[in-house]
Amino acid sequence: MSKVPQLYFTNFTSSGNLSSDVNKSINDRTVDPIKYEGITFVMFYSTPCCLQEINVFNEIHNNINTMNTLVPMHFYIYQVNKGTNSAINSLPNAPYRIMGYPYIVTFYNGTFCSVYKPDDIPEPHLLANDIINYGNKITTKSICNMMK
């Protein structure tokens, strides 16, 4: 059973989008829509919070190939209190600010889509089903920001 991958500050552009180009400065990084094709969920957390939600992400990550999804889905976690990772809170052009934990940011083909804020995240036992249903609703970039 593999664990959901951990992202770091280098995985983001200065506008807060996902990037696979970690060799350039943060302002020059590019989003790779192939690597992040479809919907990507990134849960920002701070230890010791969010163990149940991380377990849900691990479960979805390990079972995504057997689930009925309309688009590819990816799951990552981001520990904000780990060294330079706290800088994610101050990206100059990001359309979201991490305010409380867990905070789930969704991306469509690597580009910011929407957020689940701590006060609207379902209980852990409902989270997996809610995330899969939400991901299936997002089929085009044009409707992405209106969903949540």
N, CA, C and O of each residue as an XYZ file, in Angstrom:
592
protein
N       0.848     -1.176      0.000
C       0.000      0.000      0.000
C       0.895      1.242      0.000
O       1.653      1.466      0.944
N       0.805      2.040     -1.054
C       1.643      3.241     -1.133
C       0.963      4.426     -0.473
O      -0.262      4.502     -0.386
N       1.790      5.340     -0.014
C       1.262      6.542      0.632
C       1.072      7.635     -0.400
O       1.785      7.700     -1.401
N       0.104      8.488     -0.140
C      -0.154      9.603     -1.037
C       1.100     10.475     -1.083
O       1.691     10.750     -0.039
N       1.515     10.912     -2.268
C       2.768     11.684     -2.386
C       2.694     13.038     -1.674
O       1.631     13.651     -1.575
N       3.839     13.480     -1.189
C       3.976     14.768     -0.500
C       4.504     15.798     -1.499
O       5.486     15.544     -2.196
N       3.851     16.960     -1.568
C       4.353     18.055     -2.388
C       5.153     19.025     -1.530
O       5.041     19.034     -0.304
N       5.961     19.840     -2.198
C       6.788     20.838     -1.530
C       6.635     22.168     -2.249
O       6.010     22.237     -3.308
N       7.194     23.205     -1.687
C       7.097     24.540     -2.252
C       7.570     24.573     -3.705
O       7.036     25.332     -4.515
N       8.558     23.762     -4.033
C       9.091     23.738     -5.397
C       8.102     23.185     -6.410
O       8.328     23.312     -7.613
N       7.019     22.579     -5.960
C       6.021     22.031     -6.877
C       4.996     23.054     -7.341
O       4.040     22.699     -8.030
N       5.181     24.336     -6.971
C       4.208     25.368     -7.310
C       4.872     26.530     -8.026
O       6.046     26.825     -7.802
N       4.104     27.191     -8.895
C       4.564     28.410     -9.540
C       4.259     29.585     -8.614
O       3.633     29.398     -7.571
N       4.686     30.776     -8.972
C       4.422     31.945     -8.131
C       2.946     32.296     -8.113
O       2.497     33.023     -7.226
N       2.178     31.791     -9.080
C       0.735     32.048     -9.086
C      -0.035     30.930     -8.402
O      -1.265     30.897     -8.457
N       0.682     30.010     -7.756
C       0.030     28.960     -6.978
C      -0.416     27.764     -7.775
O      -1.043     26.865     -7.214
N      -0.121     27.708     -9.069
C      -0.488     26.549     -9.870
C       0.529     25.433     -9.678
O       1.668     25.680     -9.281
N       0.110     24.207     -9.963
C       1.022     23.075     -9.850
C       2.048     23.119    -10.969
O       1.728     23.477    -12.102
N       3.264     22.761    -10.651
C       4.331     22.756    -11.635
C       5.186     21.512    -11.459
O       5.445     21.074    -10.339
N       5.615     20.955    -12.571
C       6.557     19.835    -12.509
C       7.958     20.315    -12.830
O       8.913     19.540    -12.761
N       8.090     21.591    -13.181
C       9.384     22.165    -13.530
C       9.994     22.791    -12.279
O       9.758     23.963    -11.987
N      10.768     22.015    -11.552
C      11.322     22.486    -10.284
C      12.748     23.017    -10.441
O      13.397     23.346     -9.448
N      13.238     23.102    -11.678
C      14.604     23.558    -11.902
C      14.720     25.064    -12.103
O      15.803     25.628    -11.950
N      13.611     25.718    -12.446
C      13.638     27.160    -12.666
C      13.245     27.889    -11.382
O      12.810     27.269    -10.411
N      13.404     29.215    -11.393
C      12.936     30.005    -10.255
C      11.423     29.917    -10.202
O      10.775     29.608    -11.202
N      10.864     30.188     -9.038
C       9.417     30.029     -8.859
C       8.619     30.866     -9.848
O       7.510     30.484    -10.221
N       9.166     32.007    -10.282
C       8.439     32.859    -11.225
C       8.451     32.307    -12.645
O       7.598     32.672    -13.453
N       9.405     31.433    -12.962
C       9.543     30.926    -14.323
C       9.102     29.479    -14.494
O       9.214     28.929    -15.590
N       8.609     28.858    -13.444
C       8.195     27.457    -13.568
C       6.983     27.327    -14.456
O       6.201     28.267    -14.598
N       6.827     26.164    -15.054
C       5.700     25.931    -15.945
C       4.845     24.778    -15.437
O       5.336     23.861    -14.778
N       3.576     24.843    -15.753
C       2.648     23.778    -15.388
C       2.712     22.694    -16.455
O       2.700     22.994    -17.649
N       2.779     21.469    -16.040
C       2.772     20.347    -16.966
C       1.387     19.714    -16.950
O       1.078     18.938    -16.046
N       0.535     20.037    -17.948
C      -0.832     19.507    -17.931
C      -0.893     17.998    -18.103
O      -1.892     17.375    -17.744
N       0.171     17.397    -18.653
C       0.165     15.942    -18.797
C       0.352     15.281    -17.434
O      -0.384     14.359    -17.083
N       1.328     15.749    -16.671
C       1.561     15.164    -15.352
C       0.361     15.369    -14.432
O       0.009     14.487    -13.647
N      -0.261     16.537    -14.537
C      -1.399     16.856    -13.675
C      -2.702     16.845    -14.469
O      -3.592     17.658    -14.218
N      -2.813     15.937    -15.415
C      -4.009     15.857    -16.247
C      -5.230     15.544    -15.386
O      -5.172     14.700    -14.491
N      -6.320     16.225    -15.663
C      -7.551     16.004    -14.922
C      -7.583     16.815    -13.639
O      -7.079     17.937    -13.584
N      -8.174     16.239    -12.621
C      -8.350     16.920    -11.343
C      -7.273     16.468    -10.366
O      -7.002     15.274    -10.231
N      -6.667     17.426     -9.693
C      -5.687     17.127     -8.650
C      -6.164     17.754     -7.348
O      -6.514     18.934     -7.311
N      -6.176     16.972     -6.295
C      -6.538     17.444     -4.962
C      -5.282     17.507     -4.113
O      -4.579     16.507     -3.968
N      -4.993     18.670     -3.551
C      -3.844     18.833     -2.665
C      -4.361     19.244     -1.295
O      -4.977     20.299     -1.143
N      -4.104     18.398     -0.296
C      -4.516     18.725      1.062
C      -3.348     19.369      1.801
O      -2.301     18.751      1.994
N      -3.544     20.613      2.209
C      -2.572     21.317      3.029
C      -2.902     21.015      4.484
O      -4.049     21.142      4.912
N      -1.881     20.613      5.241
C      -2.119     20.267      6.640
C      -0.938     20.696      7.484
O       0.146     20.991      6.980
N      -1.178     20.721      8.770
C      -0.138     21.032      9.736
C      -0.192     19.967     10.821
O      -1.259     19.689     11.368
N       0.944     19.374     11.132
C       0.951     18.321     12.148
C       0.672     18.930     13.517
O       1.082     20.062     13.771
N      -0.006     18.221     14.395
C      -0.482     16.838     14.265
C      -1.897     16.727     13.708
O      -2.514     15.666     13.802
N      -2.413     17.795     13.137
C      -3.775     17.805     12.598
C      -3.952     16.838     11.435
O      -2.987     16.444     10.780
N      -5.177     16.474     11.199
C      -5.626     15.933      9.907
C      -5.257     14.479      9.623
O      -5.261     14.074      8.461
N      -4.943     13.690     10.632
C      -4.556     12.300     10.386
C      -5.671     11.506      9.718
O      -5.403     10.683      8.843
N      -6.916     11.742     10.118
C      -8.030     11.017      9.499
C      -8.183     11.391      8.035
O      -8.425     10.523      7.197
N      -8.044     12.673      7.717
C      -8.167     13.116      6.336
C      -7.018     12.581      5.481
O      -7.221     12.216      4.323
N      -5.812     12.535      6.051
C      -4.671     11.967      5.323
C      -4.920     10.492      5.034
O      -4.594     10.006      3.951
N      -5.495      9.780      5.996
C      -5.835      8.372      5.778
C      -6.842      8.212      4.647
O      -6.755      7.267      3.863
N      -7.805      9.138      4.562
C      -8.783      9.110      3.472
C      -8.072      9.327      2.139
O      -8.352      8.620      1.170
N      -7.152     10.299      2.076
C      -6.393     10.543      0.849
C      -5.579      9.307      0.475
O      -5.509      8.946     -0.699
N      -4.962      8.656      1.464
C      -4.200      7.428      1.195
C      -5.106      6.344      0.611
O      -4.734      5.648     -0.334
N      -6.290      6.215      1.184
C      -7.236      5.203      0.711
C      -7.665      5.483     -0.730
O      -7.683      4.577     -1.563
N      -8.008      6.730     -1.018
C      -8.408      7.082     -2.386
C      -7.228      6.865     -3.344
O      -7.392      6.287     -4.418
N      -6.056      7.328     -2.951
C      -4.854      7.194     -3.782
C      -4.602      5.726     -4.149
O      -4.241      5.419     -5.285
N      -4.792      4.839     -3.195
C      -4.525      3.422     -3.429
C      -5.630      2.716     -4.204
O      -5.404      1.644     -4.766
N      -6.829      3.308     -4.239
C      -7.954      2.651     -4.901
C      -8.477      3.396     -6.116
O      -9.488      2.991     -6.690
N      -7.819      4.473     -6.525
C      -8.354      5.317     -7.602
C      -8.527      4.551     -8.909
O      -9.437      4.856     -9.680
N      -7.682      3.574     -9.172
C      -7.788      2.826    -10.431
C      -9.033      1.960    -10.501
O      -9.446      1.568    -11.592
N      -9.639      1.653     -9.364
C     -10.842      0.823     -9.361
C     -12.112      1.656     -9.237
O     -13.218      1.115     -9.274
N     -11.958      2.978     -9.088
C     -13.124      3.843     -8.928
C     -13.617      4.327    -10.280
O     -12.853      4.434    -11.240
N     -14.909      4.616    -10.334
C     -15.528      5.084    -11.565
C     -15.450      6.608    -11.622
O     -16.330      7.298    -11.108
N     -14.388      7.133    -12.252
C     -14.219      8.579    -12.354
C     -14.271      8.993    -13.815
O     -13.830      8.258    -14.699
N     -14.818     10.186    -14.059
C     -14.964     10.684    -15.423
C     -13.667     11.258    -15.966
O     -13.442     11.247    -17.177
N     -12.815     11.756    -15.085
C     -11.531     12.330    -15.483
C     -10.456     11.747    -14.581
O     -10.765     11.265    -13.491
N      -9.180     11.780    -15.017
C      -8.107     11.313    -14.128
C      -8.076     12.161    -12.856
O      -8.286     13.372    -12.908
N      -7.817     11.528    -11.729
C      -7.713     12.235    -10.452
C      -6.407     11.885     -9.778
O      -5.968     10.735     -9.798
N      -5.781     12.907     -9.172
C      -4.528     12.735     -8.454
C      -4.697     13.313     -7.058
O      -5.476     14.242     -6.847
N      -3.955     12.750     -6.105
C      -4.054     13.178     -4.713
C      -2.665     13.394     -4.135
O      -1.772     12.562     -4.299
N      -2.495     14.521     -3.456
C      -1.224     14.873     -2.841
C      -1.501     15.520     -1.481
O      -2.598     16.008     -1.213
N      -0.475     15.506     -0.641
C      -0.541     16.235      0.628
C       0.621     17.221      0.679
O       1.636     17.047      0.004
N       0.453     18.254      1.489
C       1.465     19.302      1.606
C       1.535     19.718      3.070
O       0.581     20.286      3.602
N       2.648     19.440      3.715
C       2.822     19.783      5.130
C       3.368     21.195      5.236
O       4.540     21.434      4.944
N       2.525     22.135      5.655
C       2.914     23.540      5.616
C       3.904     23.937      6.701
O       4.604     24.938      6.549
N       3.982     23.187      7.780
C       4.887     23.574      8.859
C       6.239     22.886      8.750
O       6.903     22.661      9.762
N       6.648     22.556      7.547
C       7.916     21.863      7.330
C       8.883     22.792      6.597
O       8.909     22.814      5.366
N       9.659     23.541      7.330
C      10.688     24.396      6.750
C      10.149     25.445      5.800
O       9.239     26.199      6.144
N      10.714     25.491      4.597
C      10.325     26.513      3.630
C       8.922     26.307      3.077
O       8.411     27.168      2.362
N       8.296     25.188      3.393
C       6.944     24.965      2.903
C       5.965     26.007      3.408
O       4.923     26.216      2.787
N       6.267     26.665      4.513
C       5.350     27.688      5.021
C       5.202     28.833      4.031
O       4.250     29.607      4.133
N       6.118     28.963      3.075
C       6.057     30.036      2.083
C       4.841     29.916      1.170
O       4.470     30.896      0.524
N       4.212     28.748      1.097
C       3.037     28.593      0.242
C       1.950     29.581      0.650
O       1.117     29.953     -0.176
N       1.946     30.008      1.901
C       0.917     30.936      2.371
C       1.079     32.335      1.797
O       0.149     33.138      1.862
N       2.231     32.636      1.242
C       2.474     34.002      0.786
C       2.841     34.089     -0.692
O       3.525     35.030     -1.095
N       2.407     33.139     -1.503
C       2.659     33.242     -2.938
C       2.010     34.524     -3.451
O       0.831     34.758     -3.183
N       2.747     35.358     -4.179
C       2.258     36.702     -4.511
C       1.002     36.749     -5.368
O       0.192     37.664     -5.218
N       0.821     35.782     -6.264
C      -0.303     35.863     -7.199
C      -1.329     34.755     -7.035
O      -2.222     34.610     -7.870
N      -1.214     33.981     -5.983
C      -2.118     32.842     -5.827
C      -3.550     33.304     -5.558
O      -3.760     34.237     -4.783
N      -4.534     32.665     -6.187
C      -5.933     33.040     -5.965
C      -6.496     32.454     -4.680
O      -7.675     32.649     -4.384
N      -5.687     31.746     -3.915
C      -6.145     31.164     -2.654
C      -5.120     31.459     -1.575
O      -3.939     31.641     -1.868
N      -5.562     31.506     -0.346
C      -4.678     31.632      0.815
C      -5.037     30.514      1.775
O      -6.211     30.318      2.088
N      -4.058     29.794      2.238
C      -4.309     28.675      3.146
C      -4.675     29.240      4.517
O      -3.844     29.839      5.200
N      -5.915     29.041      4.901
C      -6.427     29.591      6.157
C      -7.033     28.456      6.976
O      -8.217     28.150      6.836
N      -6.236     27.842      7.817
C      -6.722     26.736      8.639
C      -6.482     25.395      7.965
O      -6.156     25.332      6.780
N      -6.647     24.321      8.734
C      -6.337     22.979      8.233
C      -7.403     21.992      8.659
O      -8.009     22.163      9.717
N      -7.645     20.968      7.864
C      -7.080     20.766      6.536
C      -7.720     21.724      5.539
O      -8.860     22.153      5.719
N      -6.985     22.051      4.499
C      -7.425     22.968      3.448
C      -7.120     22.249      2.137
O      -5.954     21.996      1.832
N      -8.137     21.920      1.368
C      -7.937     21.148      0.142
C      -8.113     22.066     -1.061
O      -9.177     22.653     -1.258
N      -7.056     22.184     -1.864
C      -7.100     22.989     -3.080
C      -7.211     22.038     -4.258
O      -6.467     21.062     -4.354
N      -8.145     22.328     -5.149
C      -8.301     21.502     -6.345
C      -7.717     22.241     -7.544
O      -7.809     23.463     -7.659
N      -7.118     21.462     -8.423
C      -6.517     21.992     -9.643
C      -7.074     21.217    -10.826
O      -7.331     20.018    -10.718
N      -7.263     21.891    -11.953
C      -7.686     21.243    -13.189
C      -6.548     21.394    -14.191
O      -6.198     22.511    -14.574
N      -5.977     20.283    -14.612
C      -4.798     20.275    -15.489
C      -3.675     21.160    -14.947
O      -2.983     21.830    -15.714
N      -3.499     21.163    -13.642
C      -2.408     21.894    -13.007
C      -2.714     23.323    -12.654
O      -1.905     23.985    -12.004
N      -3.885     23.825    -13.073
C      -4.248     25.212    -12.826
C      -5.286     25.297    -11.717
O      -6.196     24.470    -11.654
N      -5.156     26.296    -10.839
C      -6.078     26.448     -9.713
C      -7.524     26.341    -10.162
O      -7.919     26.888    -11.191
N      -8.299     25.626     -9.369
C      -9.710     25.404     -9.670
C     -10.592     25.945     -8.551
O     -11.379     26.864     -8.776
N     -10.472     25.390     -7.353
C     -11.329     25.796     -6.238
C     -10.772     25.226     -4.938
O      -9.738     24.558     -4.936
N     -11.463     25.495     -3.838
C     -10.982     25.037     -2.537
C     -12.103     24.417     -1.705
O     -13.281     24.740     -1.859
N     -11.692     23.524     -0.828
C     -12.508     23.071      0.293
C     -11.868     23.726      1.512
O     -10.748     23.372      1.882
N     -12.547     24.657      2.129
C     -12.025     25.292      3.335
C     -12.349     24.407      4.543
O     -13.246     23.567      4.474
N     -11.619     24.597      5.648
C     -11.832     23.731      6.808
C     -13.281     23.666      7.290
O     -13.720     22.629      7.789
N     -14.022     24.758      7.148
C     -15.399     24.725      7.646
C     -16.386     24.072      6.679
O     -17.547     23.886      7.043
N     -15.962     23.712      5.446
C     -16.885     23.013      4.555
C     -16.367     21.653      4.087
O     -16.920     21.064      3.158
N     -15.318     21.158      4.720
C     -14.830     19.810      4.409
C     -15.729     18.803      5.122
O     -15.972     18.927      6.323
N     -16.223     17.806      4.383
C     -17.066     16.784      5.012
C     -16.308     16.009      6.085
O     -15.078     15.976      6.093
N     -17.051     15.394      6.979
C     -16.456     14.514      7.983
C     -15.632     13.442      7.262
O     -15.955     13.063      6.136
N     -14.569     12.956      7.910
C     -13.685     11.987      7.248
C     -14.409     10.786      6.629
O     -14.018     10.323      5.557
N     -15.447     10.281      7.280
C     -16.134      9.105      6.734
C     -16.941      9.427      5.467
O     -17.340      8.514      4.745
N     -17.186     10.718      5.191
C     -17.910     11.138      3.987
C     -16.996     11.765      2.934
O     -17.412     11.988      1.798
N     -15.758     12.046      3.316
C     -14.849     12.815      2.468
C     -14.537     12.127      1.143
O     -14.576     12.775      0.097
N     -14.229     10.840      1.160
C     -13.853     10.139     -0.075
C     -14.972     10.215     -1.101
O     -14.730     10.555     -2.259
N     -16.175      9.906     -0.694
C     -17.310      9.923     -1.613
C     -17.559     11.331     -2.150
O     -17.834     11.503     -3.337
N     -17.465     12.331     -1.284
C     -17.693     13.714     -1.689
C     -16.651     14.173     -2.711
O     -16.987     14.831     -3.695
N     -15.385     13.820     -2.468
C     -14.317     14.223     -3.380
C     -14.481     13.558     -4.751
O     -14.311     14.217     -5.777
N     -14.803     12.283     -4.782
C     -14.994     11.589     -6.059
C     -16.169     12.197     -6.817
O     -16.079     12.427     -8.023
N     -17.272     12.458     -6.116
C     -18.435     13.078     -6.761
C     -18.097     14.475     -7.288
O     -18.501     14.843     -8.391
N     -17.365     15.238     -6.503
C     -16.973     16.590     -6.908
C     -16.074     16.539     -8.137
O     -16.271     17.296     -9.087
N     -15.092     15.651     -8.118
C     -14.194     15.511     -9.261
C     -14.936     15.140    -10.533
O     -14.586     15.607    -11.616
N     -15.957     14.305    -10.408
C     -16.738     13.911    -11.578
C     -17.574     15.065    -12.127
O     -17.908     15.071    -13.312
N     -17.917     16.043    -11.284
C     -18.699     17.204    -11.744
C     -17.866     18.142    -12.604
O     -18.389     18.827    -13.483
N     -16.574     18.164    -12.342
C     -15.697     19.094    -13.057
C     -15.231     18.424    -14.344
O     -14.387     17.528    -14.314
N     -15.775     18.855    -15.455
C     -15.380     18.243    -16.729
C     -14.721     19.237    -17.667
O     -14.044     18.840    -18.615
N     -14.909     20.521    -17.414
C     -14.253     21.539    -18.242
C     -13.748     22.664    -17.359
O     -14.307     22.916    -16.291
N     -12.720     23.326    -17.784
C     -12.154     24.442    -17.034
C     -13.174     25.555    -16.844
O     -13.149     26.255    -15.832
N     -14.068     25.722    -17.804
C     -15.010     26.842    -17.741
C     -15.987     26.731    -16.572
O     -16.526     27.749    -16.137
N     -16.230     25.535    -16.053
C     -17.140     25.430    -14.920
C     -16.409     25.223    -13.604
O     -17.033     25.146    -12.546
N     -15.105     25.135    -13.668
C     -14.316     24.759    -12.501
C     -14.538     25.665    -11.297
O     -14.858     25.161    -10.221
N     -14.384     26.974    -11.429
C     -14.461     27.882    -10.290
C     -15.861     28.047     -9.732
O     -16.016     28.603     -8.645
N     -16.868     27.592    -10.421
C     -18.229     27.757     -9.937
C     -18.688     26.621     -9.027
O     -19.740     26.727     -8.396
N     -17.919     25.542     -8.949
C     -18.406     24.343     -8.275
C     -18.400     24.427     -6.760
O     -19.370     23.993     -6.138
N     -17.380     24.951     -6.142
C     -17.301     24.992     -4.670
C     -16.888     26.351     -4.211
O     -16.766     26.585     -3.009
